[in-house]
Amino acid sequence: MKPQPTSRNFKRNVVEALDNEQLQRALTNVPAGFIEKRRKAREKLPEFDALRDQARDIKNHTLRHLDLYLEEYETQVTASGGHVHWCETPEDVNAAVIEICRKHSARSVTKGKSMVSEEVHLNAALDEAGIEPVETDLGEYIIQLRNETPSHIIAPAVHLNRDQIEADFRATHTDLPADRNLDDSSALVNEARQILRKKFIDSDVGVTGANLLIAETGTSIIVTNEGNGDLTLSLPKVHVVLATIEKLVPTLEDASTILRLLARSGTGQEFSAYTTYSTGPRRDGDPDGPEEYHVILLDNGRTNMLGGVFQDMLRCIRCGACLNHCPVYQAVGGHAYGWVYPGPMGSVLTPSLIGVDEAGHLPNASTFCGRCEEVCPMRIPLPKMMRHWREREFERHLTPAMIRSGLSVWAFFAKRPALYRVATGVAMRLLKLWSGRDGKLETLRFAGGWTKHRDFPAPQGSTFMAQWAKRRHD
């Protein structure tokens, strides 16, 4: 299912998400399942912050010399017997994959989890070409059954509850006994494993993403917890790696540094269950592996980010920590963002890739609490970059008229300090009068969307400027 442009639907999506009781129940699993685990994993590694600095420096160095490392990576892949395909657009990627599939008369493609394939809508392109795409990551398999897109970059089905998944399995796996027991998660996993086993065996081409690419060896790394990635890259005759150009690091040692941060930040594990390195096709004497190995590298606007204010976003390793800790994501989930990448990282990356006209609301979907930057293993200044997008949205007159008018009124008073002090003093007294006995504003004109879902405490004490003046006088 191809998501709709975000700017037209974001506010509507948010309203629907906040009113969706089932979704709100599922979203309670996000902080419970990720935040505490990350905290414990971080505490067990005293050098965690030092590793963050090293990882940031590794990626900054790589991005400054990206052209050289990309050339070296291609040289090493070719030397190992593989093929590199350079693709500027999603259409180029889909055409390359379909060409490889047709060359081998492929009827089905098994896929490991890949956000790049979501970005280019690969499944839809394969379907149109008469080739069956089969998602083998459990979360991706579930949402494929539902014809949905991922709601999280590492937990695609986090928006669903177990009873929904059971209903989907019973509706889809109609050849299995109707009275089978699917009362617990392990039964659901076993059923998916049973269905996917035959898909792995029958597959002609396997497609995986890549968490990292290593320039010195031409190696691709995937990180999984289910082992489906290993089966996807080793059983079919052809292995296709889909990656974007910024996934590159210079050396194996650099990759190890980043891997020490990745699982700890995303799932709270020291390392994921499977960290798999693949370098080229099967060699003489290898017991398994593909006969052909292809790497498809996508740009899709990332080159335009180099050297600019959004270059730091290219350090992202897709751990999902910023989503897990974001109060906005926790309230509305991933589908509200309307495109592939949700949460704080999506609020920066999406406008960079599809334009601020289509994604102008996303940088405003932030409280600027700073949690995203605080937990980011690559030290990406996400709030600062969201502010840059807000400025560009305002400069292009894409900001809603009411917000622009409100800023104009605020600017009028801000330029006149004496009037500003009087106006804010009056406003504080009125807000206190409007508040209830508990000191909270239950209704507030122009802020109904806020007070409907959260408390709005009335101001206490005097204004900031009055307190500042008193402190200076004292």
Secondary structure as GFF3:
##gff-version 3
##sequence-region A 1 474
A	DSSP	alpha_helix	6	18	.	.	.	ID=ss1
A	DSSP	alpha_helix	21	27	.	.	.	ID=ss2
A	DSSP	alpha_helix	29	30	.	.	.	ID=ss3
A	DSSP	pi_helix	31	35	.	.	.	ID=ss4
A	DSSP	alpha_helix	36	43	.	.	.	ID=ss5
A	DSSP	alpha_helix	48	64	.	.	.	ID=ss6
A	DSSP	alpha_helix	66	79	.	.	.	ID=ss7
A	DSSP	beta_strand	83	87	.	.	.	ID=ss8
A	DSSP	alpha_helix	90	103	.	.	.	ID=ss9
A	DSSP	beta_strand	108	111	.	.	.	ID=ss10
A	DSSP	alpha_helix	115	120	.	.	.	ID=ss11
A	DSSP	alpha_helix	122	128	.	.	.	ID=ss12
A	DSSP	beta_strand	132	135	.	.	.	ID=ss13
A	DSSP	alpha_helix	138	145	.	.	.	ID=ss14
A	DSSP	alpha_helix	162	172	.	.	.	ID=ss15
A	DSSP	alpha_helix	185	202	.	.	.	ID=ss16
A	DSSP	beta_strand	205	208	.	.	.	ID=ss17
A	DSSP	beta_strand	212	214	.	.	.	ID=ss18
A	DSSP	beta_strand	219	224	.	.	.	ID=ss19
A	DSSP	alpha_helix	228	234	.	.	.	ID=ss20
A	DSSP	beta_strand	238	244	.	.	.	ID=ss21
A	DSSP	three_ten_helix	245	247	.	.	.	ID=ss22
A	DSSP	beta_strand	248	249	.	.	.	ID=ss23
A	DSSP	alpha_helix	252	266	.	.	.	ID=ss24
A	DSSP	beta_strand	274	278	.	.	.	ID=ss25
A	DSSP	beta_strand	292	298	.	.	.	ID=ss26
A	DSSP	alpha_helix	302	305	.	.	.	ID=ss27
A	DSSP	three_ten_helix	311	315	.	.	.	ID=ss28
A	DSSP	alpha_helix	321	325	.	.	.	ID=ss29
A	DSSP	alpha_helix	327	332	.	.	.	ID=ss30
A	DSSP	three_ten_helix	335	337	.	.	.	ID=ss31
A	DSSP	alpha_helix	343	354	.	.	.	ID=ss32
A	DSSP	alpha_helix	356	359	.	.	.	ID=ss33
A	DSSP	three_ten_helix	362	364	.	.	.	ID=ss34
A	DSSP	alpha_helix	371	375	.	.	.	ID=ss35
A	DSSP	alpha_helix	382	395	.	.	.	ID=ss36
A	DSSP	alpha_helix	401	414	.	.	.	ID=ss37
A	DSSP	alpha_helix	417	434	.	.	.	ID=ss38
A	DSSP	alpha_helix	448	451	.	.	.	ID=ss39
A	DSSP	alpha_helix	464	473	.	.	.	ID=ss40
###
